[in-house]
């Protein structure tokens, strides 16, 4: 479970009673797509003919550009998660990262799911005793990709939800 029981109003759009602006929502979606794309090769190495995770990432970006509606981006995210179901390890986590990225258009708080699953993918792909170190490197890389406008928001979200995100944000 990557979503909290009580939703943080900072991740709810203004039109739905929260404080999240559309431009910041778009930045969260783009960051999530970047995190997921960074590990996409781990899925594609296992399933090179399955386009669903890549499609979810592309739909997240297309939603930001106004080219697809939220429902289409969310559906693409669900299809990417479907691609993960019968897999294990790094490939599974990479597909879930893409699925979470696609879902950000619907619920902005999925941004952390994309990042967390990407870190889990890197950990799973690393040699046995190097997983934690690889995960910390991925976490730091992700933080380096954060736009300044949403940096503090995401870092605070990581702090608040680290325990329900498998403690992957201890980096």
C-alpha positions as CSV (number, residue, x, y, z in Angstrom):
1,X,0.0,0.0,0.0
2,X,1.5,3.3,-1.0
3,X,-1.4,5.7,-0.4
4,X,-2.1,6.9,3.2
5,X,-5.5,6.3,4.8
6,X,-6.0,10.1,5.1
7,X,-5.2,12.0,1.9
8,X,-2.8,14.9,2.1
9,X,-4.6,18.0,0.7
10,X,-1.3,19.1,-0.9
11,X,-1.8,16.3,-3.4
12,X,-5.5,17.0,-4.0
13,X,-6.2,19.6,-6.8
14,X,-7.7,22.9,-5.9
15,X,-10.9,22.1,-7.8
16,X,-11.4,19.1,-5.6
17,X,-10.8,21.0,-2.3
18,X,-7.1,20.6,-1.9
19,X,-4.2,22.9,-2.6
20,X,-2.4,21.3,-5.5
21,X,-2.2,23.5,-8.6
22,X,-2.5,22.0,-12.1
23,X,1.1,23.1,-13.0
24,X,2.4,21.3,-9.9
25,X,0.3,18.2,-10.6
26,X,1.8,18.1,-14.1
27,X,5.3,18.4,-12.6
28,X,4.6,15.5,-10.3
29,X,3.4,13.4,-13.2
30,X,6.5,14.2,-15.3
31,X,8.8,13.4,-12.3
32,X,7.0,10.1,-11.8
33,X,7.3,9.3,-15.5
34,X,11.0,10.1,-15.4
35,X,11.5,7.8,-12.3
36,X,9.6,4.9,-14.0
37,X,11.4,5.4,-17.4
38,X,14.8,5.2,-15.6
39,X,14.1,1.5,-14.7
40,X,11.9,0.5,-17.7
41,X,14.7,-1.4,-19.3
42,X,14.5,-3.9,-16.4
43,X,10.9,-4.8,-17.6
44,X,11.7,-4.6,-21.3
45,X,14.7,-7.0,-20.9
46,X,12.2,-9.6,-19.6
47,X,9.3,-8.7,-21.9
48,X,10.5,-6.9,-24.9
49,X,7.3,-7.3,-26.8
50,X,5.0,-6.0,-24.1
51,X,4.4,-2.2,-24.7
52,X,2.1,-1.6,-21.7
53,X,4.6,-0.1,-19.2
54,X,6.1,2.2,-21.9
55,X,2.7,3.2,-23.0
56,X,1.7,4.2,-19.4
57,X,4.8,6.4,-19.2
58,X,4.0,8.0,-22.6
59,X,0.4,8.5,-21.6
60,X,1.4,10.3,-18.4
61,X,3.5,12.7,-20.4
62,X,0.7,13.0,-23.0
63,X,-1.8,13.9,-20.2
64,X,0.6,16.7,-19.1
65,X,0.6,18.0,-22.7
66,X,-3.2,17.9,-22.8
67,X,-3.2,15.3,-25.5
68,X,-5.1,12.6,-23.6
69,X,-7.7,12.8,-20.9
70,X,-7.0,11.7,-17.3
71,X,-9.1,8.5,-17.7
72,X,-6.9,7.4,-20.6
73,X,-3.7,8.0,-18.7
74,X,-5.1,6.2,-15.7
75,X,-6.3,3.2,-17.8
76,X,-2.8,3.0,-19.4
77,X,-1.4,2.9,-15.9
78,X,-3.7,0.0,-15.0
79,X,-2.6,-1.9,-18.1
80,X,1.0,-1.5,-17.1
81,X,0.2,-2.9,-13.6
82,X,-1.5,-5.8,-15.4
83,X,1.8,-6.5,-17.2
84,X,3.5,-6.9,-13.8
85,X,1.1,-9.6,-12.4
86,X,2.9,-12.7,-13.5
87,X,6.4,-11.4,-13.1
88,X,8.8,-11.3,-10.2
89,X,11.6,-9.2,-9.1
90,X,13.0,-6.2,-10.9
91,X,10.8,-6.6,-14.0
92,X,7.6,-6.7,-11.9
93,X,8.6,-3.6,-9.9
94,X,9.6,-1.7,-13.0
95,X,6.1,-2.4,-14.6
96,X,4.5,-1.3,-11.3
97,X,6.5,1.9,-11.4
98,X,5.2,2.7,-14.9
99,X,1.7,1.9,-13.8
100,X,1.9,4.3,-10.8
101,X,3.3,7.0,-13.2
102,X,0.2,6.6,-15.4
103,X,-2.1,6.8,-12.4
104,X,-0.7,10.2,-11.3
105,X,-3.1,11.9,-13.7
106,X,-5.9,10.6,-11.5
107,X,-4.4,10.8,-8.0
108,X,-1.3,12.9,-7.7
109,X,-0.1,11.0,-4.7
110,X,0.8,8.0,-7.0
111,X,4.0,10.0,-7.8
112,X,5.6,8.4,-4.8
113,X,4.5,4.9,-5.9
114,X,6.3,5.4,-9.2
115,X,9.5,6.4,-7.3
116,X,9.2,3.7,-4.7
117,X,8.7,0.9,-7.2
118,X,11.6,2.1,-9.3
119,X,13.8,1.9,-6.3
120,X,12.5,-1.6,-5.5
121,X,13.3,-2.5,-9.1
122,X,16.9,-1.3,-8.9
123,X,17.3,-3.1,-5.5
124,X,16.0,-6.4,-7.0
125,X,18.3,-6.1,-10.1
126,X,21.4,-5.6,-8.0
127,X,23.7,-8.4,-6.9
128,X,22.5,-9.8,-3.6
129,X,24.6,-7.8,-1.2
130,X,24.5,-4.6,-3.2
131,X,20.7,-4.0,-3.3
132,X,20.5,-1.5,-0.5
133,X,23.3,0.6,-1.9
134,X,21.9,0.5,-5.4
135,X,18.5,1.6,-3.9
136,X,20.1,4.6,-2.1
137,X,21.8,5.6,-5.4
138,X,18.5,5.4,-7.3
139,X,16.8,7.4,-4.5
140,X,19.4,10.2,-4.8
141,X,19.2,10.1,-8.6
142,X,15.5,10.6,-8.4
143,X,15.9,13.5,-6.0
144,X,18.3,15.1,-8.4
145,X,15.5,15.0,-11.1
146,X,13.0,16.9,-8.9
147,X,12.1,20.3,-10.2
148,X,12.7,23.0,-7.6
149,X,9.0,24.0,-7.5
150,X,7.9,20.6,-6.1
151,X,11.1,19.5,-4.4
152,X,10.1,20.3,-0.8
153,X,6.7,18.8,-1.3
154,X,8.0,15.5,-2.6
155,X,10.8,15.3,0.0
156,X,8.2,15.9,2.8
157,X,5.9,13.3,1.2
158,X,8.8,10.8,1.2
159,X,9.4,11.5,4.9
160,X,5.7,11.1,5.8
161,X,5.1,8.0,3.7
162,X,8.5,6.3,3.9
163,X,7.2,3.6,6.3
164,X,4.3,2.6,3.9
165,X,6.7,2.7,0.9
166,X,9.0,-0.1,2.2
167,X,11.4,2.5,3.7
168,X,13.0,3.0,0.3
169,X,13.4,6.7,0.8
170,X,16.2,6.4,3.4
171,X,18.9,7.8,1.2
